[in-house]
Amino acid sequence: MSDEQPAERIESVSGSGVPVRGNDIDTDQIIPARFMKVMGFDGLGEYAFNDLRYDDTGEPTDHPFNDERFQGASILVVNSNFGSGSSREHAPQALQRWGIDAIVGESFAEIFAGNCLALGMPTVTADQETVETLQDWVEANPDDEITVDVANATVTYDETTVDVSIGDSQQQALVEGVWDTTAVMRHNLEQVRETARALPYVSESEVPSQ
């Protein structure tokens, strides 16, 4: 691999926060299945948390994603087992298209965290007290900045810096700019071709040309 990385190096992410409280918020709550019928992911952002944001009559609820104070936020702060349930990649796609660039939480479903990584969206964890304190601070300071330092595994807000956990493979992929597997393959296309030609069940016409 050349020194030039195939994807953006994500060493840190900064922005204002939005707190979404509650344990076991699953992917169906993040993006209800009926909104997954669209071709591609464009436009999914407006449906993030749709059934939590609107009641049965279509009236807006007090969900944080409806709150004007948090419009433009890019750091989502959640609780335990976020992203559980079915392994739909539409969930992190919807969050990213709403504007989320990183998520701080107590814990994440493994597949959800993997789908976030594929978008270059860090998911870092901390204990319950640390997360709830951050959520309280965000509610009191909706315009102030949070920095998720991926390289050093910390979160900084106000004058506070706390240690967080991030999987070694996720941290390495983000910091080294190799989180986009498709981009990595394109970046190393000649090696892909060589590997394809070495496979007995791949004909020359099936070897990728570009």
MDAnalysis code that builds the backbone (N, CA, C; Angstrom):
import MDAnalysis as mda
import numpy as np

u = mda.Universe.empty(630, n_residues=210, atom_resindex=np.repeat(np.arange(210), 3), trajectory=True)
u.add_TopologyAttr("name", ["N", "CA", "C"] * 210)
u.add_TopologyAttr("resid", np.arange(1, 211))
u.add_TopologyAttr("resname", ["MET", "SER", "ASP", "GLU", "GLN", "PRO", "ALA", "GLU", "ARG", "ILE", "GLU", "SER", "VAL", "SER", "GLY", "SER", "GLY", "VAL", "PRO", "VAL", "ARG", "GLY", "ASN", "ASP", "ILE", "ASP", "THR", "ASP", "GLN", "ILE", "ILE", "PRO", "ALA", "ARG", "PHE", "MET", "LYS", "VAL", "MET", "GLY", "PHE", "ASP", "GLY", "LEU", "GLY", "GLU", "TYR", "ALA", "PHE", "ASN", "ASP", "LEU", "ARG", "TYR", "ASP", "ASP", "THR", "GLY", "GLU", "PRO", "THR", "ASP", "HIS", "PRO", "PHE", "ASN", "ASP", "GLU", "ARG", "PHE", "GLN", "GLY", "ALA", "SER", "ILE", "LEU", "VAL", "VAL", "ASN", "SER", "ASN", "PHE", "GLY", "SER", "GLY", "SER", "SER", "ARG", "GLU", "HIS", "ALA", "PRO", "GLN", "ALA", "LEU", "GLN", "ARG", "TRP", "GLY", "ILE", "ASP", "ALA", "ILE", "VAL", "GLY", "GLU", "SER", "PHE", "ALA", "GLU", "ILE", "PHE", "ALA", "GLY", "ASN", "CYS", "LEU", "ALA", "LEU", "GLY", "MET", "PRO", "THR", "VAL", "THR", "ALA", "ASP", "GLN", "GLU", "THR", "VAL", "GLU", "THR", "LEU", "GLN", "ASP", "TRP", "VAL", "GLU", "ALA", "ASN", "PRO", "ASP", "ASP", "GLU", "ILE", "THR", "VAL", "ASP", "VAL", "ALA", "ASN", "ALA", "THR", "VAL", "THR", "TYR", "ASP", "GLU", "THR", "THR", "VAL", "ASP", "VAL", "SER", "ILE", "GLY", "ASP", "SER", "GLN", "GLN", "GLN", "ALA", "LEU", "VAL", "GLU", "GLY", "VAL", "TRP", "ASP", "THR", "THR", "ALA", "VAL", "MET", "ARG", "HIS", "ASN", "LEU", "GLU", "GLN", "VAL", "ARG", "GLU", "THR", "ALA", "ARG", "ALA", "LEU", "PRO", "TYR", "VAL", "SER", "GLU", "SER", "GLU", "VAL", "PRO", "SER", "GLN"])
u.atoms.positions = np.array([
    [0.845, -1.199, 0.000],
    [0.000, 0.000, 0.000],
    [0.876, 1.244, 0.000],
    [0.506, 2.253, -0.765],
    [1.278, 3.487, -0.819],
    [1.043, 4.306, 0.429],
    [1.863, 5.387, 0.590],
    [1.713, 6.247, 1.764],
    [0.374, 6.966, 1.760],
    [-0.167, 7.221, 0.582],
    [-1.468, 7.880, 0.483],
    [-2.559, 6.901, 0.903],
    [-3.407, 7.330, 1.844],
    [-4.432, 6.423, 2.354],
    [-5.681, 6.472, 1.480],
    [-6.410, 5.345, 1.392],
    [-7.594, 5.291, 0.528],
    [-8.794, 6.040, 1.089],
    [-8.816, 6.291, 2.377],
    [-9.937, 7.010, 2.993],
    [-9.392, 8.079, 3.938],
    [-10.264, 8.958, 4.355],
    [-9.871, 10.030, 5.266],
    [-9.365, 9.457, 6.586],
    [-8.274, 10.016, 7.085],
    [-7.817, 9.658, 8.430],
    [-8.710, 10.374, 9.444],
    [-9.330, 9.630, 10.339],
    [-10.218, 10.224, 11.336],
    [-9.565, 10.088, 12.701],
    [-8.826, 11.116, 13.087],
    [-8.116, 11.104, 14.364],
    [-8.953, 11.724, 15.475],
    [-9.826, 12.661, 15.118],
    [-10.725, 13.266, 16.107],
    [-11.937, 13.846, 15.401],
    [-13.020, 13.960, 16.152],
    [-14.261, 14.530, 15.634],
    [-14.768, 15.531, 16.663],
    [-15.145, 16.719, 16.223],
    [-15.628, 17.752, 17.134],
    [-16.961, 18.302, 16.663],
    [-17.773, 18.735, 17.608],
    [-19.053, 19.352, 17.289],
    [-19.915, 19.428, 18.522],
    [-21.058, 20.038, 18.392],
    [-21.993, 20.086, 19.516],
    [-22.683, 18.740, 19.650],
    [-23.324, 18.520, 20.790],
    [-23.889, 17.209, 21.092],
    [-25.404, 17.177, 21.095],
    [-25.926, 15.946, 21.012],
    [-27.357, 15.706, 21.176],
    [-27.510, 14.442, 22.021],
    [-28.212, 14.530, 23.165],
    [-28.370, 13.366, 24.032],
    [-29.661, 12.612, 23.706],
    [-29.547, 11.308, 23.490],
    [-30.727, 10.461, 23.316],
    [-30.669, 9.407, 24.416],
    [-31.542, 9.548, 25.388],
    [-31.494, 8.685, 26.568],
    [-32.326, 7.414, 26.378],
    [-31.891, 6.364, 27.070],
    [-32.626, 5.110, 27.057],
    [-31.748, 3.945, 26.671],
    [-31.935, 2.821, 27.349],
    [-31.197, 1.611, 27.025],
    [-31.917, 0.802, 25.953],
    [-31.157, -0.030, 25.254],
    [-31.720, -0.978, 24.270],
    [-32.489, -0.293, 23.138],
    [-32.029, 0.855, 22.711],
    [-32.627, 1.501, 21.543],
    [-32.145, 0.733, 20.314],
    [-33.072, 0.027, 19.673],
    [-32.667, -0.867, 18.594],
    [-32.734, -0.183, 17.232],
    [-32.306, -0.924, 16.208],
    [-32.218, -0.333, 14.876],
    [-33.590, -0.010, 14.289],
    [-34.633, -0.706, 14.733],
    [-35.972, -0.398, 14.239],
    [-36.464, 0.934, 14.793],
    [-35.999, 1.284, 15.999],
    [-36.327, 2.602, 16.537],
    [-35.496, 3.686, 15.857],
    [-34.265, 3.353, 15.508],
    [-33.405, 4.330, 14.838],
    [-33.937, 4.634, 13.442],
    [-34.327, 3.592, 12.692],
    [-34.915, 3.792, 11.366],
    [-35.951, 2.697, 11.130],
    [-37.235, 3.008, 11.268],
    [-38.287, 2.003, 11.060],
    [-38.194, 1.346, 9.685],
    [-38.540, 0.064, 9.645],
    [-38.332, -0.752, 8.434],
    [-39.034, -0.184, 7.208],
    [-40.180, 0.460, 7.381],
    [-40.933, 0.930, 6.205],
    [-40.191, 2.010, 5.436],
    [-39.201, 2.638, 6.049],
    [-38.431, 3.677, 5.356],
    [-37.206, 3.104, 4.651],
    [-37.036, 1.780, 4.707],
    [-35.884, 1.144, 4.086],
    [-36.182, 0.673, 2.668],
    [-37.346, 1.021, 2.140],
    [-37.736, 0.574, 0.809],
    [-37.179, 1.470, -0.290],
    [-36.575, 2.592, 0.115],
    [-36.028, 3.512, -0.879],
    [-34.766, 2.935, -1.497],
    [-34.465, 3.336, -2.724],
    [-33.236, 2.933, -3.382],
    [-32.110, 3.821, -2.872],
    [-31.071, 3.201, -2.308],
    [-29.971, 3.977, -1.766],
    [-30.308, 4.515, -0.386],
    [-29.450, 5.394, 0.114],
    [-29.601, 5.894, 1.484],
    [-29.939, 7.383, 1.548],
    [-29.924, 8.060, 0.412],
    [-30.203, 9.499, 0.413],
    [-31.591, 9.765, 0.978],
    [-31.675, 10.756, 1.836],
    [-32.963, 11.136, 2.394],
    [-33.346, 10.401, 3.665],
    [-32.550, 9.402, 4.079],
    [-32.899, 8.647, 5.278],
    [-32.814, 9.489, 6.553],
    [-31.996, 10.527, 6.523],
    [-31.788, 11.328, 7.719],
    [-33.065, 11.897, 8.308],
    [-34.005, 12.285, 7.457],
    [-35.235, 12.890, 7.968],
    [-36.110, 11.883, 8.705],
    [-35.833, 10.582, 8.512],
    [-36.637, 9.553, 9.165],
    [-35.962, 8.950, 10.390],
    [-34.789, 9.452, 10.767],
    [-34.113, 8.944, 11.950],
    [-35.002, 9.112, 13.180],
    [-35.198, 8.036, 13.922],
    [-36.035, 8.020, 15.130],
    [-37.475, 8.440, 14.842],
    [-37.941, 8.229, 13.626],
    [-39.244, 8.753, 13.212],
    [-40.370, 8.405, 14.180],
    [-40.482, 7.138, 14.588],
    [-41.628, 6.734, 15.409],
    [-41.494, 7.180, 16.858],
    [-40.314, 7.652, 17.235],
    [-40.134, 8.248, 18.557],
    [-40.313, 9.761, 18.492],
    [-40.151, 10.321, 17.307],
    [-40.239, 11.773, 17.140],
    [-41.659, 12.266, 16.888],
    [-42.555, 11.330, 16.492],
    [-43.928, 11.727, 16.181],
    [-44.898, 10.747, 16.826],
    [-46.015, 11.278, 17.329],
    [-47.010, 10.409, 17.954],
    [-47.933, 9.829, 16.878],
    [-48.964, 9.106, 17.327],
    [-49.856, 8.418, 16.390],
    [-50.630, 9.367, 15.483],
    [-50.743, 10.624, 15.886],
    [-51.465, 11.604, 15.072],
    [-50.527, 12.387, 14.161],
    [-49.220, 12.076, 14.251],
    [-48.251, 12.784, 13.437],
    [-47.696, 14.041, 14.076],
    [-48.091, 14.306, 15.313],
    [-47.595, 15.496, 16.003],
    [-46.194, 15.242, 16.562],
    [-45.319, 16.225, 16.507],
    [-43.960, 16.051, 17.032],
    [-43.972, 15.819, 18.541],
    [-43.088, 14.969, 19.001],
    [-42.892, 14.739, 20.430],
    [-41.728, 15.614, 20.910],
    [-41.324, 15.406, 22.155],
    [-40.200, 16.174, 22.699],
    [-38.872, 15.443, 22.500],
    [-38.799, 14.573, 21.518],
    [-37.560, 13.851, 21.236],
    [-36.437, 14.849, 20.923],
    [-35.214, 14.566, 21.379],
    [-34.108, 15.500, 21.146],
    [-33.862, 15.841, 19.677],
    [-34.150, 14.908, 18.766],
    [-33.934, 15.205, 17.347],
    [-34.951, 16.212, 16.804],
    [-35.983, 16.507, 17.588],
    [-36.949, 17.555, 17.222],
    [-36.611, 18.889, 17.882],
    [-35.718, 18.860, 18.848],
    [-35.415, 20.034, 19.665],
    [-34.518, 20.992, 18.881],
    [-34.955, 22.234, 18.736],
    [-34.185, 23.227, 17.981],
    [-32.790, 23.434, 18.563],
    [-32.647, 23.204, 19.871],
    [-31.345, 23.417, 20.500],
    [-30.281, 22.480, 19.949],
    [-30.710, 21.313, 19.459],
    [-29.755, 20.309, 19.023],
    [-29.648, 20.177, 17.510],
    [-30.328, 21.041, 16.776],
    [-30.203, 21.015, 15.326],
    [-28.775, 21.428, 14.953],
    [-28.147, 20.654, 14.115],
    [-26.768, 20.920, 13.761],
    [-25.764, 20.174, 14.618],
    [-26.248, 19.414, 15.600],
    [-25.347, 18.624, 16.447],
    [-24.718, 17.498, 15.631],
    [-23.511, 17.119, 16.006],
    [-22.824, 16.042, 15.281],
    [-22.290, 14.934, 16.183],
    [-22.402, 15.115, 17.498],
    [-21.953, 14.085, 18.444],
    [-23.174, 13.568, 19.193],
    [-23.527, 12.311, 18.970],
    [-24.673, 11.684, 19.621],
    [-24.206, 11.010, 20.912],
    [-24.942, 11.231, 22.004],
    [-24.577, 10.637, 23.298],
    [-25.730, 9.739, 23.750],
    [-25.461, 8.443, 23.873],
    [-26.506, 7.452, 24.125],
    [-26.136, 6.588, 25.325],
    [-27.021, 5.665, 25.664],
    [-26.803, 4.822, 26.832],
    [-26.403, 3.399, 26.441],
    [-27.015, 2.398, 27.057],
    [-26.535, 1.027, 26.924],
    [-27.195, 0.263, 25.783],
    [-26.402, -0.593, 25.118],
    [-26.884, -1.511, 24.080],
    [-27.555, -0.767, 22.932],
    [-26.971, 0.324, 22.539],
    [-27.521, 1.115, 21.447],
    [-27.262, 0.409, 20.120],
    [-28.288, 0.396, 19.258],
    [-28.146, -0.223, 17.947],
    [-28.358, -1.723, 17.940],
    [-29.020, -2.245, 18.961],
    [-29.308, -3.676, 19.013],
    [-30.413, -4.028, 18.020],
    [-30.770, -5.306, 17.960],
    [-31.827, -5.733, 17.046],
    [-31.272, -6.144, 15.703],
    [-32.064, -5.972, 14.662],
    [-31.666, -6.428, 13.333],
    [-30.449, -5.646, 12.843],
    [-29.653, -6.308, 12.022],
    [-28.367, -5.729, 11.597],
    [-28.515, -4.900, 10.331],
    [-29.351, -3.877, 10.399],
    [-29.589, -3.055, 9.204],
    [-28.601, -1.898, 9.117],
    [-27.888, -1.841, 7.996],
    [-26.925, -0.767, 7.807],
    [-27.597, 0.579, 7.633],
    [-28.918, 0.568, 7.398],
    [-29.644, 1.823, 7.237],
    [-29.632, 2.661, 8.521],
    [-29.462, 2.010, 9.676],
    [-29.514, 2.753, 10.946],
    [-28.381, 3.778, 11.045],
    [-27.112, 3.373, 10.952],
    [-26.062, 4.394, 10.975],
    [-26.102, 5.316, 9.762],
    [-26.582, 4.806, 8.619],
    [-26.732, 5.674, 7.453],
    [-27.701, 6.811, 7.752],
    [-28.817, 6.505, 8.407],
    [-29.805, 7.533, 8.750],
    [-29.224, 8.544, 9.730],
    [-28.488, 8.049, 10.726],
    [-27.890, 8.956, 11.704],
    [-26.866, 9.874, 11.051],
    [-26.033, 9.297, 10.180],
    [-25.025, 10.119, 9.508],
    [-25.672, 11.175, 8.627],
    [-26.736, 10.809, 7.944],
    [-27.411, 11.761, 7.071],
    [-28.211, 12.795, 7.846],
    [-28.547, 12.513, 9.090],
    [-29.138, 13.542, 9.954],
    [-28.062, 14.548, 10.358],
    [-26.807, 14.072, 10.431],
    [-25.705, 14.968, 10.777],
    [-24.732, 14.430, 11.805],
    [-24.916, 13.184, 12.233],
    [-24.057, 12.616, 13.263],
    [-22.730, 12.145, 12.677],
    [-21.635, 12.531, 13.335],
    [-20.295, 12.142, 12.906],
    [-19.609, 11.188, 13.879],
    [-20.085, 11.110, 15.120],
    [-19.489, 10.220, 16.122],
    [-20.529, 9.958, 17.203],
    [-20.396, 8.812, 17.881],
    [-21.353, 8.443, 18.929],
    [-20.593, 8.039, 20.189],
    [-21.007, 8.600, 21.310],
    [-20.476, 8.233, 22.619],
    [-21.588, 7.505, 23.362],
    [-21.301, 6.331, 23.910],
    [-22.343, 5.587, 24.610],
    [-21.771, 4.651, 25.645],
    [-22.683, 4.015, 26.394],
    [-22.252, 3.021, 27.381],
    [-21.841, 1.723, 26.691],
    [-22.606, 1.309, 25.687],
    [-22.259, 0.114, 24.907],
    [-23.059, 0.113, 23.622],
    [-22.530, -0.615, 22.631],
    [-23.161, -0.695, 21.313],
    [-23.284, -2.154, 20.894],
    [-24.332, -2.441, 20.125],
    [-24.419, -3.750, 19.482],
    [-23.248, -3.876, 18.521],
    [-22.634, -5.055, 18.477],
    [-21.399, -5.235, 17.710],
    [-21.590, -4.954, 16.225],
    [-22.666, -5.457, 15.633],
    [-22.867, -5.253, 14.199],
    [-23.133, -3.784, 13.905],
    [-23.893, -3.127, 14.770],
    [-24.146, -1.700, 14.585],
    [-22.841, -0.925, 14.594],
    [-21.976, -1.218, 15.558],
    [-20.686, -0.522, 15.635],
    [-19.872, -0.779, 14.375],
    [-19.938, -2.019, 13.855],
    [-19.228, -2.329, 12.621],
    [-19.771, -1.551, 11.440],
    [-21.087, -1.405, 11.382],
    [-21.693, -0.626, 10.298],
    [-21.329, 0.847, 10.409],
    [-21.190, 1.340, 11.634],
    [-20.746, 2.725, 11.826],
    [-19.311, 2.898, 11.336],
    [-18.459, 1.925, 11.654],
    [-17.065, 1.996, 11.220],
    [-16.970, 2.066, 9.703],
    [-17.825, 1.326, 9.014],
    [-17.813, 1.322, 7.549],
    [-18.140, 2.690, 6.971],
    [-18.705, 3.575, 7.798],
    [-19.010, 4.943, 7.364],
    [-18.004, 5.951, 7.906],
    [-17.009, 5.459, 8.650],
    [-16.057, 6.370, 9.263],
    [-16.629, 7.100, 10.457],
    [-17.592, 6.478, 11.133],
    [-18.258, 7.090, 12.279],
    [-17.794, 6.401, 13.566],
    [-16.953, 7.033, 14.379],
    [-16.460, 6.401, 15.605],
    [-17.585, 6.116, 16.600],
    [-17.489, 4.968, 17.275],
    [-18.375, 4.635, 18.391],
    [-17.492, 4.344, 19.588],
    [-17.501, 5.235, 20.570],
    [-16.641, 5.076, 21.741],
    [-17.500, 4.892, 22.978],
    [-16.971, 4.178, 23.970],
    [-17.770, 3.844, 25.146],
    [-17.134, 4.344, 26.433],
    [-18.014, 4.568, 27.420],
    [-17.597, 4.956, 28.765],
    [-18.612, 4.386, 29.743],
    [-18.322, 4.470, 31.025],
    [-19.240, 3.903, 32.016],
    [-20.499, 4.756, 32.142],
    [-21.503, 4.204, 32.805],
    [-22.815, 4.840, 32.906],
    [-22.732, 6.243, 33.498],
    [-21.992, 6.396, 34.592],
    [-21.905, 7.707, 35.238],
    [-21.291, 8.746, 34.312],
    [-20.230, 8.361, 33.600],
    [-19.561, 9.287, 32.688],
    [-20.493, 9.718, 31.562],
    [-21.220, 8.754, 30.995],
    [-22.125, 9.063, 29.887],
    [-23.282, 9.938, 30.361],
    [-23.892, 9.601, 31.482],
    [-25.022, 10.390, 31.972],
    [-24.598, 11.804, 32.350],
    [-23.395, 11.946, 32.887],
    [-22.875, 13.288, 33.187],
    [-22.697, 14.085, 31.908],
    [-22.203, 13.439, 30.866],
    [-22.052, 14.117, 29.573],
    [-23.412, 14.487, 28.996],
    [-24.391, 13.604, 29.096],
    [-25.735, 13.913, 28.600],
    [-26.317, 15.121, 29.331],
    [-26.136, 15.167, 30.647],
    [-26.627, 16.312, 31.424],
    [-25.947, 17.600, 30.971],
    [-24.642, 17.521, 30.732],
    [-23.898, 18.704, 30.309],
    [-24.369, 19.178, 28.935],
    [-24.596, 18.236, 28.021],
    [-25.067, 18.602, 26.681],
    [-26.414, 19.306, 26.763],
    [-27.319, 18.790, 27.582],
    [-28.630, 19.426, 27.722],
    [-28.505, 20.848, 28.256],
    [-27.539, 21.082, 29.139],
    [-27.348, 22.417, 29.710],
    [-26.521, 23.321, 28.802],
    [-25.762, 22.712, 27.884],
    [-24.857, 23.482, 27.020],
    [-24.970, 22.995, 25.576],
    [-26.131, 23.159, 24.954],
    [-26.363, 22.568, 23.635],
    [-25.504, 23.132, 22.508],
    [-24.941, 24.309, 22.700],
    [-24.151, 24.923, 21.637],
    [-22.645, 24.705, 21.800],
    [-22.262, 24.119, 22.916],
    [-20.828, 23.984, 23.196],
    [-20.240, 22.728, 22.554],
    [-18.944, 22.741, 22.389],
    [-18.259, 21.712, 21.599],
    [-17.806, 20.523, 22.438],
    [-17.928, 19.354, 21.834],
    [-17.378, 18.106, 22.354],
    [-16.338, 17.636, 21.339],
    [-15.228, 17.111, 21.832],
    [-14.220, 16.533, 20.941],
    [-14.024, 15.066, 21.296],
    [-14.273, 14.217, 20.312],
    [-13.995, 12.794, 20.448],
    [-12.630, 12.555, 19.814],
    [-11.638, 12.321, 20.657],
    [-10.270, 12.100, 20.187],
    [-10.087, 10.596, 19.987],
    [-10.173, 10.178, 18.739],
    [-10.077, 8.751, 18.421],
    [-8.671, 8.236, 18.675],
    [-7.678, 9.015, 18.289],
    [-6.290, 8.570, 18.407],
    [-5.877, 8.353, 19.855],
    [-6.363, 9.203, 20.756],
    [-5.963, 9.125, 22.158],
    [-7.041, 8.543, 23.070],
    [-8.181, 8.153, 22.479],
    [-9.275, 7.521, 23.237],
    [-9.726, 8.384, 24.407],
    [-10.071, 9.627, 24.096],
    [-10.606, 10.535, 25.106],
    [-11.784, 11.314, 24.527],
    [-12.601, 11.840, 25.422],
    [-13.656, 12.786, 25.057],
    [-13.462, 14.022, 25.914],
    [-13.442, 15.185, 25.266],
    [-13.234, 16.438, 25.982],
    [-14.429, 17.354, 25.781],
    [-14.903, 17.945, 26.879],
    [-15.975, 18.939, 26.835],
    [-15.780, 19.881, 28.011],
    [-16.183, 21.130, 27.824],
    [-15.963, 22.146, 28.846],
    [-14.474, 22.129, 29.201],
    [-14.126, 21.917, 30.453],
    [-12.716, 21.784, 30.837],
    [-12.448, 20.368, 31.332],
    [-13.274, 19.437, 30.874],
    [-13.189, 18.045, 31.326],
    [-12.722, 17.136, 30.199],
    [-11.792, 16.263, 30.502],
    [-11.364, 15.221, 29.573],
    [-11.519, 13.876, 30.248],
    [-12.231, 12.963, 29.604],
    [-12.462, 11.638, 30.174],
    [-11.910, 10.581, 29.220],
    [-11.442, 9.494, 29.800],
    [-10.986, 8.368, 28.994],
    [-12.179, 7.572, 28.495],
    [-12.104, 7.118, 27.266],
    [-13.149, 6.278, 26.692],
    [-12.495, 5.037, 26.098],
    [-13.323, 4.061, 25.762],
    [-12.817, 2.840, 25.139],
    [-13.211, 2.809, 23.674],
    [-12.293, 2.311, 22.868],
    [-12.555, 2.116, 21.449],
    [-11.776, 0.874, 21.024],
    [-12.418, -0.005, 20.305],
    [-11.754, -1.229, 19.883],
    [-10.475, -0.947, 19.123],
    [-9.459, -1.770, 19.361],
    [-8.170, -1.544, 18.713],
    [-8.292, -1.524, 17.193],
    [-9.078, -2.457, 16.638],
    [-9.194, -2.527, 15.180],
    [-9.931, -1.313, 14.630],
    [-10.961, -0.846, 15.368],
    [-11.679, 0.353, 14.936],
    [-10.766, 1.573, 15.000],
    [-10.065, 1.696, 16.096],
    [-9.165, 2.834, 16.262],
    [-8.113, 2.865, 15.164],
    [-7.503, 1.730, 14.898],
    [-6.469, 1.662, 13.870],
    [-7.025, 1.988, 12.489],
    [-8.193, 1.428, 12.168],
    [-8.783, 1.665, 10.849],
    [-9.101, 3.140, 10.636],
    [-9.635, 3.794, 11.661],
    [-10.000, 5.201, 11.541],
    [-8.768, 6.092, 11.450],
    [-7.829, 5.867, 12.341],
    [-6.649, 6.731, 12.403],
    [-5.765, 6.543, 11.176],
    [-5.689, 5.320, 10.667],
    [-4.833, 5.056, 9.510],
    [-5.557, 5.277, 8.177],
    [-6.852, 5.550, 8.227],
    [-7.583, 5.828, 6.999],
    [-7.872, 4.611, 6.164],
    [-8.122, 3.472, 6.827],
    [-8.422, 2.239, 6.089],
    [-9.779, 1.666, 6.511],
    [-10.685, 2.530, 6.948],
    [-11.988, 2.073, 7.423],
    [-12.945, 1.765, 6.275],
    [-12.728, 2.350, 5.107],
    [-13.595, 2.110, 3.955],
    [-13.015, 0.948, 3.150],
    [-13.553, -0.250, 3.337],
    [-12.977, -1.436, 2.698],
    [-13.071, -1.372, 1.174],
    [-14.127, -0.773, 0.657],
    [-14.234, -0.634, -0.796],
    [-13.141, 0.272, -1.338],
    [-12.895, 1.364, -0.636],
    [-11.832, 2.279, -1.049],
    [-10.463, 1.610, -0.957],
    [-10.276, 0.777, 0.065],
    [-9.005, 0.062, 0.217],
    [-8.771, -0.851, -0.985],
    [-9.826, -1.560, -1.413],
    [-9.691, -2.452, -2.564],
    [-9.383, -1.668, -3.841],
    [-10.066, -0.552, -4.022],
    [-9.802, 0.264, -5.212],
    [-8.396, 0.834, -5.182],
    [-7.940, 1.165, -3.980],
    [-6.611, 1.746, -3.803],
    [-5.518, 0.722, -4.130],
    [-5.866, -0.540, -4.005],
    [-4.913, -1.624, -4.243],
    [-5.424, -2.534, -5.363],
    [-5.882, -1.900, -6.439],
    [-6.564, -2.639, -7.491],
    [-5.671, -3.684, -8.160],
    [-4.402, -3.374, -8.334],
    [-3.524, -4.350, -8.995],
    [-3.379, -5.610, -8.149],
    [-3.313, -5.445, -6.824],
    [-3.247, -6.608, -5.944],
    [-4.546, -7.409, -6.005],
    [-5.668, -6.703, -6.128],
    [-6.952, -7.381, -6.268],
    [-6.965, -8.205, -7.550],
    [-6.461, -7.611, -8.634],
    [-6.412, -8.331, -9.909],
    [-5.543, -9.591, -9.798],
    [-4.378, -9.442, -9.171],
    [-3.473, -10.580, -9.024],
    [-4.130, -11.703, -8.220],
    [-4.819, -11.327, -7.155],
    [-5.500, -12.336, -6.338],
    [-6.607, -13.015, -7.130],
    [-7.353, -12.236, -7.896],
    [-8.445, -12.798, -8.697],
    [-7.908, -13.778, -9.735],
    [-6.795, -13.406, -10.371],
    [-6.229, -14.283, -11.410],
    [-5.715, -15.599, -10.823],
    [-5.358, -15.572, -9.542],
    [-4.836, -16.778, -8.897],
    [-5.939, -17.742, -8.473],
    [-7.183, -17.300, -8.528],
    [-8.298, -18.150, -8.119],
    [-8.727, -19.023, -9.288],
    [-8.823, -20.317, -9.083],
    [-9.131, -21.229, -10.198],
    [-10.531, -21.071, -10.770],
    [-11.431, -20.472, -10.035],
    [-12.814, -20.345, -10.493],
    [-13.123, -18.965, -11.072],
    [-12.098, -18.103, -11.231],
    [-12.297, -16.764, -11.798],
    [-11.643, -16.716, -13.175],
    [-12.430, -16.398, -14.190],
    [-11.898, -16.287, -15.552],
    [-11.316, -14.891, -15.758],
    [-10.498, -14.739, -16.799],
    [-9.876, -13.448, -17.074],
    [-10.913, -12.365, -17.322],
    [-12.026, -12.729, -17.927],
    [-13.073, -11.725, -18.204],
    [-13.720, -11.207, -16.929],
    [-13.567, -11.948, -15.841],
    [-14.169, -11.530, -14.568],
    [-13.203, -10.735, -13.700],
    [-11.968, -10.623, -14.111],
    [-10.985, -9.844, -13.356],
    [-11.333, -8.366, -13.516],
    [-11.436, -7.616, -12.413],
    [-11.826, -6.201, -12.509],
    [-10.804, -5.391, -13.268],
    [-11.301, -4.530, -14.144],
    [-10.411, -3.691, -14.945],
    [-10.273, -2.290, -14.371],
    [-11.278, -1.860, -13.584],
    [-11.211, -0.514, -12.997],
    [-12.066, -0.453, -11.752],
])
